[in-house]
Amino acid sequence: MTVQAAGTARSRAIARYLGLYPRSWRERYGEELADLLDREALGLRTRLDLVRGAVDAHLHPATPSPLPVLTALTASALATAHALAIASQPVATEWPGYLDDALPLITGSVAAMIPALIGLWLKLGDDDGPLGRVGVVLGVVGATAWLLALLAAAARVAYGPATAAAATVAMAGTAVLGVALFGRSRVALGVLVAAAGSAGVAPPALAWPAFAAAWTGVAVVLVLDYARRTAVGSGIRHAG
């Protein structure tokens, strides 16, 4: 490849990554980022950071996005409804324990968990560290596999060890992400996220209530954080 062709390919790659960012973000920072990337190697770490930054820019713009808050609220509400449905049974179910009638509730909760976990990871910012990356990968991959297994169960494909394994991976990733948040001084949020991920090791009768309670706590913290950031952003705009 000639130098000119290599330069053209690099410019196209940079343009593709910049295109992932919101228009308002590109108008403000795009030229500066393009100049920076033009002087750096586009290695795997840089590419991953660009993708993470683009997701962060969409979810956390100057005016905070309610998406992570709404998904956490949805996950907690459906998990609570599922826990109540399980608790109303005359005989306690073993973990993970599903009911046909309540299956849509936990399916919806797990689906909402996926974007919520990504939103939680983005709160770590550039200092996500190895724990944050391992946590979000395990959490998202596990939750996606868990969701697919639950959908298969709803289609009358019997769930079994694969479902339990997927749930375990999702829980482990969530717990690791909670530890990462705790380590970045997000103490309350970190403890609650870690508790949500550790719910599966609770006694069977307490597992689902613990899962629902922890996610409800996460949702409350995110709501308060969103309200604070919105108020701060509004104050800055009025001051300007």
C-alpha atoms as a printed R data frame, in Angstrom:
    type eleno elety resid chain resno       x       y      z
1   ATOM     1    CA   MET     A     1   0.000   0.000  0.000
2   ATOM     2    CA   THR     A     2   1.363   3.440 -0.944
3   ATOM     3    CA   VAL     A     3   1.754   6.217  1.614
4   ATOM     4    CA   GLN     A     4  -1.081   8.146 -0.014
5   ATOM     5    CA   ALA     A     5  -3.398   5.118  0.041
6   ATOM     6    CA   ALA     A     6  -2.512   4.428  3.678
7   ATOM     7    CA   GLY     A     7  -3.255   8.042  4.563
8   ATOM     8    CA   THR     A     8  -6.604   7.891  2.769
9   ATOM     9    CA   ALA     A     9  -7.559   4.650  4.560
10  ATOM    10    CA   ARG     A    10  -6.607   6.197  7.899
11  ATOM    11    CA   SER     A    11  -8.676   9.306  7.199
12  ATOM    12    CA   ARG     A    12 -11.672   7.159  6.319
13  ATOM    13    CA   ALA     A    13 -11.259   5.143  9.509
14  ATOM    14    CA   ILE     A    14 -11.111   8.315 11.598
15  ATOM    15    CA   ALA     A    15 -14.192   9.680  9.839
16  ATOM    16    CA   ARG     A    16 -16.091   6.450 10.555
17  ATOM    17    CA   TYR     A    17 -15.316   6.640 14.255
18  ATOM    18    CA   LEU     A    18 -16.205  10.331 14.425
19  ATOM    19    CA   GLY     A    19 -19.481   9.494 12.704
20  ATOM    20    CA   LEU     A    20 -20.455   7.397 15.727
21  ATOM    21    CA   TYR     A    21 -20.678  10.550 17.859
22  ATOM    22    CA   PRO     A    22 -23.742  12.823 18.056
23  ATOM    23    CA   ARG     A    23 -23.796  15.762 15.643
24  ATOM    24    CA   SER     A    24 -23.689  18.350 18.441
25  ATOM    25    CA   TRP     A    25 -20.646  16.612 19.944
26  ATOM    26    CA   ARG     A    26 -18.862  16.490 16.565
27  ATOM    27    CA   GLU     A    27 -19.520  20.175 15.963
28  ATOM    28    CA   ARG     A    28 -17.894  21.034 19.286
29  ATOM    29    CA   TYR     A    29 -15.068  18.502 19.603
30  ATOM    30    CA   GLY     A    30 -14.812  16.700 16.247
31  ATOM    31    CA   GLU     A    31 -11.967  18.722 14.739
32  ATOM    32    CA   GLU     A    32  -9.912  18.509 17.927
33  ATOM    33    CA   LEU     A    33 -10.380  14.728 18.171
34  ATOM    34    CA   ALA     A    34  -9.579  14.246 14.485
35  ATOM    35    CA   ASP     A    35  -6.304  16.156 14.898
36  ATOM    36    CA   LEU     A    36  -5.439  14.038 17.946
37  ATOM    37    CA   LEU     A    37  -6.183  10.756 16.156
38  ATOM    38    CA   ASP     A    38  -4.170  11.852 13.152
39  ATOM    39    CA   ARG     A    39  -1.094  11.864 15.384
40  ATOM    40    CA   GLU     A    40  -1.776   8.562 17.173
41  ATOM    41    CA   ALA     A    41  -1.812   4.926 16.140
42  ATOM    42    CA   LEU     A    42  -5.309   3.512 15.739
43  ATOM    43    CA   GLY     A    43  -4.654   0.462 17.888
44  ATOM    44    CA   LEU     A    44  -7.255  -1.816 19.413
45  ATOM    45    CA   ARG     A    45  -7.306   0.102 22.723
46  ATOM    46    CA   THR     A    46  -7.819   3.413 20.917
47  ATOM    47    CA   ARG     A    47 -10.615   1.963 18.796
48  ATOM    48    CA   LEU     A    48 -12.377   0.536 21.850
49  ATOM    49    CA   ASP     A    49 -12.035   3.870 23.648
50  ATOM    50    CA   LEU     A    50 -13.561   5.652 20.644
51  ATOM    51    CA   VAL     A    51 -16.563   3.323 20.612
52  ATOM    52    CA   ARG     A    52 -17.012   3.649 24.376
53  ATOM    53    CA   GLY     A    53 -16.725   7.420 24.093
54  ATOM    54    CA   ALA     A    54 -19.373   7.493 21.357
55  ATOM    55    CA   VAL     A    55 -21.804   5.450 23.454
56  ATOM    56    CA   ASP     A    56 -21.066   7.704 26.420
57  ATOM    57    CA   ALA     A    57 -21.690  10.834 24.314
58  ATOM    58    CA   HIS     A    58 -25.093   9.502 23.263
59  ATOM    59    CA   LEU     A    59 -26.129   8.409 26.765
60  ATOM    60    CA   HIS     A    60 -24.580  11.314 28.665
61  ATOM    61    CA   PRO     A    61 -24.857  14.440 26.515
62  ATOM    62    CA   ALA     A    62 -24.694  17.983 27.917
63  ATOM    63    CA   THR     A    63 -28.355  17.494 28.737
64  ATOM    64    CA   PRO     A    64 -28.361  14.124 30.571
65  ATOM    65    CA   SER     A    65 -30.095  11.265 28.790
66  ATOM    66    CA   PRO     A    66 -32.834   9.519 30.782
67  ATOM    67    CA   LEU     A    67 -32.201   6.188 29.006
68  ATOM    68    CA   PRO     A    68 -29.976   4.541 31.673
69  ATOM    69    CA   VAL     A    69 -32.403   5.696 34.367
70  ATOM    70    CA   LEU     A    70 -35.469   4.406 32.518
71  ATOM    71    CA   THR     A    71 -33.904   1.018 31.819
72  ATOM    72    CA   ALA     A    72 -32.831   0.621 35.459
73  ATOM    73    CA   LEU     A    73 -36.338   1.583 36.613
74  ATOM    74    CA   THR     A    74 -37.845  -0.923 34.184
75  ATOM    75    CA   ALA     A    75 -35.481  -3.682 35.307
76  ATOM    76    CA   SER     A    76 -36.267  -3.024 38.977
77  ATOM    77    CA   ALA     A    77 -40.042  -2.785 38.502
78  ATOM    78    CA   LEU     A    78 -40.270  -6.025 36.513
79  ATOM    79    CA   ALA     A    79 -37.867  -7.814 38.861
80  ATOM    80    CA   THR     A    80 -40.013  -6.741 41.816
81  ATOM    81    CA   ALA     A    81 -43.178  -7.977 40.117
82  ATOM    82    CA   HIS     A    82 -41.442 -11.266 39.338
83  ATOM    83    CA   ALA     A    83 -40.247 -11.625 42.943
84  ATOM    84    CA   LEU     A    84 -43.787 -11.056 44.205
85  ATOM    85    CA   ALA     A    85 -45.132 -13.648 41.764
86  ATOM    86    CA   ILE     A    86 -42.567 -16.191 42.966
87  ATOM    87    CA   ALA     A    87 -43.249 -15.357 46.636
88  ATOM    88    CA   SER     A    88 -46.983 -15.915 46.181
89  ATOM    89    CA   GLN     A    89 -46.442 -19.588 45.360
90  ATOM    90    CA   PRO     A    90 -47.340 -22.086 48.108
91  ATOM    91    CA   VAL     A    91 -44.028 -23.892 47.617
92  ATOM    92    CA   ALA     A    92 -40.761 -21.979 47.288
93  ATOM    93    CA   THR     A    93 -38.869 -22.508 44.043
94  ATOM    94    CA   GLU     A    94 -35.139 -23.172 43.880
95  ATOM    95    CA   TRP     A    95 -32.892 -20.550 42.290
96  ATOM    96    CA   PRO     A    96 -33.231 -19.460 39.552
97  ATOM    97    CA   GLY     A    97 -36.817 -20.767 39.577
98  ATOM    98    CA   TYR     A    98 -39.219 -19.542 36.908
99  ATOM    99    CA   LEU     A    99 -42.979 -19.672 36.518
100 ATOM   100    CA   ASP     A   100 -44.731 -19.772 33.157
101 ATOM   101    CA   ASP     A   101 -47.082 -16.961 34.163
102 ATOM   102    CA   ALA     A   102 -44.254 -14.777 35.466
103 ATOM   103    CA   LEU     A   103 -41.741 -15.577 32.712
104 ATOM   104    CA   PRO     A   104 -42.507 -12.370 30.735
105 ATOM   105    CA   LEU     A   105 -41.685 -10.320 33.834
106 ATOM   106    CA   ILE     A   106 -38.163 -11.629 34.327
107 ATOM   107    CA   THR     A   107 -37.597 -11.665 30.559
108 ATOM   108    CA   GLY     A   108 -38.408  -7.958 30.390
109 ATOM   109    CA   SER     A   109 -36.261  -7.275 33.439
110 ATOM   110    CA   VAL     A   110 -33.226  -9.006 31.943
111 ATOM   111    CA   ALA     A   111 -33.743  -7.192 28.627
112 ATOM   112    CA   ALA     A   112 -33.751  -3.848 30.451
113 ATOM   113    CA   MET     A   113 -30.657  -4.856 32.425
114 ATOM   114    CA   ILE     A   114 -28.481  -4.895 29.307
115 ATOM   115    CA   PRO     A   115 -28.591  -1.140 28.523
116 ATOM   116    CA   ALA     A   116 -28.654  -0.408 32.277
117 ATOM   117    CA   LEU     A   117 -25.359  -2.274 32.735
118 ATOM   118    CA   ILE     A   118 -23.807  -0.323 29.861
119 ATOM   119    CA   GLY     A   119 -24.993   2.922 31.454
120 ATOM   120    CA   LEU     A   120 -23.454   1.894 34.781
121 ATOM   121    CA   TRP     A   121 -20.147   1.065 33.087
122 ATOM   122    CA   LEU     A   122 -20.095   4.450 31.384
123 ATOM   123    CA   LYS     A   123 -20.231   6.109 34.793
124 ATOM   124    CA   LEU     A   124 -16.680   4.859 35.317
125 ATOM   125    CA   GLY     A   125 -15.492   7.161 32.535
126 ATOM   126    CA   ASP     A   126 -11.946   6.847 31.245
127 ATOM   127    CA   ASP     A   127 -10.846   5.206 34.501
128 ATOM   128    CA   ASP     A   128 -12.991   2.111 34.007
129 ATOM   129    CA   GLY     A   129  -9.932  -0.116 34.485
130 ATOM   130    CA   PRO     A   130  -9.710  -3.891 33.994
131 ATOM   131    CA   LEU     A   131 -12.466  -4.619 36.527
132 ATOM   132    CA   GLY     A   132 -14.905  -2.304 34.800
133 ATOM   133    CA   ARG     A   133 -14.202  -3.803 31.383
134 ATOM   134    CA   VAL     A   134 -14.396  -7.399 32.590
135 ATOM   135    CA   GLY     A   135 -17.584  -6.600 34.496
136 ATOM   136    CA   VAL     A   136 -19.426  -4.994 31.601
137 ATOM   137    CA   VAL     A   137 -18.368  -7.696 29.116
138 ATOM   138    CA   LEU     A   138 -19.415 -10.551 31.414
139 ATOM   139    CA   GLY     A   139 -22.573  -8.733 32.438
140 ATOM   140    CA   VAL     A   140 -23.750  -7.865 28.928
141 ATOM   141    CA   VAL     A   141 -22.759 -11.193 27.348
142 ATOM   142    CA   GLY     A   142 -24.276 -13.158 30.225
143 ATOM   143    CA   ALA     A   143 -27.477 -11.098 30.271
144 ATOM   144    CA   THR     A   144 -27.849 -11.443 26.490
145 ATOM   145    CA   ALA     A   145 -27.448 -15.222 26.723
146 ATOM   146    CA   TRP     A   146 -29.839 -15.263 29.676
147 ATOM   147    CA   LEU     A   147 -32.398 -13.278 27.678
148 ATOM   148    CA   LEU     A   148 -32.138 -15.655 24.729
149 ATOM   149    CA   ALA     A   149 -32.573 -18.643 27.044
150 ATOM   150    CA   LEU     A   150 -35.673 -17.077 28.603
151 ATOM   151    CA   LEU     A   151 -37.131 -16.360 25.182
152 ATOM   152    CA   ALA     A   152 -36.485 -19.993 24.281
153 ATOM   153    CA   ALA     A   153 -38.274 -21.053 27.461
154 ATOM   154    CA   ALA     A   154 -41.235 -18.837 26.525
155 ATOM   155    CA   ALA     A   155 -41.290 -20.636 23.165
156 ATOM   156    CA   ARG     A   156 -41.641 -23.911 25.111
157 ATOM   157    CA   VAL     A   157 -38.024 -24.898 24.705
158 ATOM   158    CA   ALA     A   158 -37.147 -26.299 28.118
159 ATOM   159    CA   TYR     A   159 -34.624 -24.263 30.074
160 ATOM   160    CA   GLY     A   160 -31.930 -26.001 31.996
161 ATOM   161    CA   PRO     A   161 -28.216 -25.782 32.778
162 ATOM   162    CA   ALA     A   162 -27.566 -23.325 29.934
163 ATOM   163    CA   THR     A   163 -30.051 -20.852 31.399
164 ATOM   164    CA   ALA     A   164 -28.568 -21.157 34.863
165 ATOM   165    CA   ALA     A   165 -25.049 -20.760 33.455
166 ATOM   166    CA   ALA     A   166 -26.015 -17.618 31.526
167 ATOM   167    CA   ALA     A   167 -27.668 -16.125 34.624
168 ATOM   168    CA   THR     A   168 -24.562 -16.913 36.667
169 ATOM   169    CA   VAL     A   169 -22.278 -15.173 34.156
170 ATOM   170    CA   ALA     A   170 -24.577 -12.126 34.107
171 ATOM   171    CA   MET     A   171 -24.638 -12.014 37.901
172 ATOM   172    CA   ALA     A   172 -20.855 -12.387 38.151
173 ATOM   173    CA   GLY     A   173 -20.297  -9.568 35.661
174 ATOM   174    CA   THR     A   174 -22.758  -7.337 37.506
175 ATOM   175    CA   ALA     A   175 -20.995  -8.000 40.807
176 ATOM   176    CA   VAL     A   176 -17.572  -7.209 39.292
177 ATOM   177    CA   LEU     A   177 -18.957  -3.991 37.819
178 ATOM   178    CA   GLY     A   178 -20.244  -3.073 41.269
179 ATOM   179    CA   VAL     A   179 -16.777  -3.596 42.729
180 ATOM   180    CA   ALA     A   180 -15.327  -1.358 40.007
181 ATOM   181    CA   LEU     A   181 -17.847   1.387 40.805
182 ATOM   182    CA   PHE     A   182 -17.057   1.075 44.504
183 ATOM   183    CA   GLY     A   183 -13.373   1.420 43.724
184 ATOM   184    CA   ARG     A   184 -14.067   4.666 41.856
185 ATOM   185    CA   SER     A   185 -15.752   6.220 44.923
186 ATOM   186    CA   ARG     A   186 -19.291   5.454 43.735
187 ATOM   187    CA   VAL     A   187 -19.811   3.706 47.072
188 ATOM   188    CA   ALA     A   188 -23.615   3.501 47.341
189 ATOM   189    CA   LEU     A   189 -24.071   2.630 43.680
190 ATOM   190    CA   GLY     A   190 -21.213   0.119 43.758
191 ATOM   191    CA   VAL     A   191 -22.586  -1.678 46.814
192 ATOM   192    CA   LEU     A   192 -26.081  -1.924 45.292
193 ATOM   193    CA   VAL     A   193 -24.824  -3.145 41.901
194 ATOM   194    CA   ALA     A   194 -22.600  -5.726 43.603
195 ATOM   195    CA   ALA     A   195 -25.584  -6.806 45.724
196 ATOM   196    CA   ALA     A   196 -27.702  -7.247 42.584
197 ATOM   197    CA   GLY     A   197 -24.984  -9.442 41.128
198 ATOM   198    CA   SER     A   198 -24.613 -11.454 44.334
199 ATOM   199    CA   ALA     A   199 -28.328 -12.165 44.772
200 ATOM   200    CA   GLY     A   200 -27.994 -15.612 43.205
201 ATOM   201    CA   VAL     A   201 -25.934 -16.859 46.141
202 ATOM   202    CA   ALA     A   202 -28.632 -15.890 48.653
203 ATOM   203    CA   PRO     A   203 -30.926 -18.609 50.077
204 ATOM   204    CA   PRO     A   204 -33.557 -19.594 47.474
205 ATOM   205    CA   ALA     A   205 -36.400 -17.872 49.315
206 ATOM   206    CA   LEU     A   206 -34.447 -14.596 49.399
207 ATOM   207    CA   ALA     A   207 -32.703 -14.673 46.019
208 ATOM   208    CA   TRP     A   208 -35.346 -12.978 43.876
209 ATOM   209    CA   PRO     A   209 -36.401 -10.443 46.566
210 ATOM   210    CA   ALA     A   210 -32.712  -9.559 47.056
211 ATOM   211    CA   PHE     A   211 -32.239  -9.196 43.298
212 ATOM   212    CA   ALA     A   212 -35.314  -6.954 42.999
213 ATOM   213    CA   ALA     A   213 -34.421  -4.872 46.064
214 ATOM   214    CA   ALA     A   214 -30.872  -4.274 44.865
215 ATOM   215    CA   TRP     A   215 -31.987  -3.190 41.394
216 ATOM   216    CA   THR     A   216 -34.605  -0.917 42.960
217 ATOM   217    CA   GLY     A   217 -31.827   0.700 44.990
218 ATOM   218    CA   VAL     A   218 -29.730   1.110 41.845
219 ATOM   219    CA   ALA     A   219 -32.664   2.765 40.085
220 ATOM   220    CA   VAL     A   220 -33.231   5.178 42.995
221 ATOM   221    CA   VAL     A   221 -29.552   6.220 43.022
222 ATOM   222    CA   LEU     A   222 -29.616   6.755 39.242
223 ATOM   223    CA   VAL     A   223 -32.814   8.826 39.491
224 ATOM   224    CA   LEU     A   224 -31.257  11.061 42.152
225 ATOM   225    CA   ASP     A   225 -28.044  11.367 40.126
226 ATOM   226    CA   TYR     A   226 -30.028  12.240 36.998
227 ATOM   227    CA   ALA     A   227 -32.019  14.889 38.881
228 ATOM   228    CA   ARG     A   228 -28.816  16.406 40.252
229 ATOM   229    CA   ARG     A   229 -27.076  16.482 36.868
230 ATOM   230    CA   THR     A   230 -30.165  17.963 35.206
231 ATOM   231    CA   ALA     A   231 -30.365  20.685 37.850
232 ATOM   232    CA   VAL     A   232 -26.653  21.471 37.451
233 ATOM   233    CA   GLY     A   233 -26.966  21.590 33.661
234 ATOM   234    CA   SER     A   234 -29.994  23.873 33.916
235 ATOM   235    CA   GLY     A   235 -28.116  26.174 36.278
236 ATOM   236    CA   ILE     A   236 -25.168  26.399 33.888
237 ATOM   237    CA   ARG     A   237 -27.442  27.250 30.961
238 ATOM   238    CA   HIS     A   238 -29.215  29.977 32.969
239 ATOM   239    CA   ALA     A   239 -25.880  31.377 34.139
240 ATOM   240    CA   GLY     A   240 -24.707  31.519 30.546
